[in-house]
Amino acid sequence: MVTLGLFDQFLSPVFLGIPLIALALSLPWVLYPQPTSRWVNNRLLALQGCFINRFTQQIFQPISPKGHKWAALFTALMLFLVTLNTLGLLPYTFTPTTQLSLNMAFAVPLWLATVLIGMRYQPTHALGHLLPEGTPAPLIPLLIIIETASLFIRPLALGVRLTANLTA
C-alpha cells in the first residue's frame, strides 16, 4: 500500500514512466498534416489524411455542394477549437474558449457572413424570416423591428450560452 502526501494530488500523472502532460500536448499536433514533397505516404501521413477526410465528411454531409467551398475554413476552425479544448483538459491550464471575447470573435464574423450571403443569394427567403406568415397588417412594422433586433442579438445570446456551458 502506498501512502500519499497531502500535496501528491498536484503531481503530474505518469503512465509507464511517461508524463501524461507530454502525451496530451503532443497528441493533437500528430493529427495536423504538414507540407511534404513525398510521393509515397507513410503511416503517419495516411493517418492524418484519413482523419482530415473523415472529419470533413462528417461536417459536410448535410450541406449542399455549394456550401462545400467553406470546407477549409470550417475544418481549420474545428481543428483549432478541438485542440484548444483538449489542451484545456490538462491540469493547471487555461481554456481560452471559456472566455466570451474569444467566442464572440468567432461567432460574430461567421454569423455576419451567413446573414450577408443569405441576403445576397436568397433575399426573399432571408427577408421572409423577418415576418411570420399570417401576421395582421397593423402588427407588421412592429414585428419587423422585433425580428430584426432578434436577428442581431442572436450571436450575442448564443455566445453567452456557449461560454456559460463551457465554464460550467
N, C-alpha and C positions, 0 to 999 in steps of 0.2 A: 504494500500500500504506500502511495506517495502522499506525503504531506505537502500542502501548498501554503505558501505565504500569503499574506493579505494582498500584496500587490502583484502576485503572479497572474492575476486575471488580465493585466495590462501587457503581458508579454506577447510578442508576435508569435502567432501559431506556426508550428513547424510540422511537416509531414515527410517522413523518410529523410530527415536531415535537410530538407529544402524549405526555406522560409516561404510561407504561402503568400506573403505580400509580393515577393518577386514573381511568383507564378501569376498572381492576379494582375499585376502590372503588365506582364509580357503577353498574356493570353489574347487580349483584344487586338494587339498590334500584329499578331500572327495572321489574323484574318484579313488584314489590309493588303491588297496586291501592290507590288512595287513594279515600276517600269523595268523591263528587261529586254534584251535583244536576242534572247534564246529562241531557237527554232523548235526545240523539243522541251516540253514541260516536265518538271519534276513533280514529285508527290505534293509538295507544298503549294506550288502554283496550281495544280489540279484541284486541291482542296479549296484554295482561295477562289478560283473560278467557279467551282460548284457552289460555294457559299453565296457569292455575289449573284449568280444566276438564279438560284432558288429564292433568294431574298427579293430580287427584282420581280420574279414571277408572282410571288405572294402579294406584293404591293399592287401590281398592275393587272392582275387577273380580272377584277371587277370594273376596270376602267376601259373606255373605248380606245381604239387605236390612235385617235387624235390626241388623247391625253398622254400617250407614251413618250412624247417629247420631253416630259418632265421627269423622266426616269433618272437621269444623272443627278438632278437636284434632290429629289426625294430619297434616293438611295444614299447619297452623301450625308444628307441631314439625318436620316435614320441611323446610319453607322456612327455618326458623331454623337447622337443622343444615347445610343446603346453604350458606347464607350464611356461617356460621362456618367451614366447611371451605374454602370458596372464598377467603375473606379470609386464611386460613392459608397459602395458596399464595404470598402476596406475600412478597417478601424482607424479612427483619428483623421479621417479625410473629410473634406467638404464637398458636397454635391452641388455644383452650380445650378442645376435645374430646379433647385428648391427656391431660387430667387425669382421674384416677379419680373425683374428687369430682363433677365435672360429669356424667360418665357414670352414676354411681350415683344422682345426684339425678334423672336422667331415668328410669333403669331401675327403681328400687325402687317409686315410686308407680304406674307403669304395670303392673308385674308384680303388685303388690298388688291393683290394680283388676281385673286379669284373673282372679286367683285368687278374689277375693271375688264377682265377678259370676258366675263359673263355679259357685261353691258355692251361690249364691243361686238361680240359674235351672236348673241341672242338677246337683243334689247327688249323685245316684247315679253319674253319669258322672265328676264331679270326684273323688269318693272312690274310684271304681273304679281310678284311676291309682295309688293307694297300695298296691294288692295285685295282683301279676301273676296271671294265670289259671293254675290247676293247682298252686298253692303247697301244699306239705304242711302239715297242720294245726299241727305243732309250730313251724314257722317263721313263722307268720302274725304274731304280735306283734312279732317281731324285724324282719320285712320292712316292717311298717307304720312302725316307728320309723325305719328306714333310708330309706324312700321319703319320709317327711315331712322328714327332715333334708336329703335331696337336693332336695326342692322349695324349701326355704328357702335353700339355698346357691346355687341356680341363678342368681339375678340377680347375686350377687357374682362367680361364676365367669364369666358372660358379660360383665360389666362389666370385669373384669380382662383378659379376652381381647380385647375391643374396644379398650381402652386400649393394650395391648401392640401390637396391629396398627396402630393409628393412630400410635403413637410410632415404630414401625419404619419 
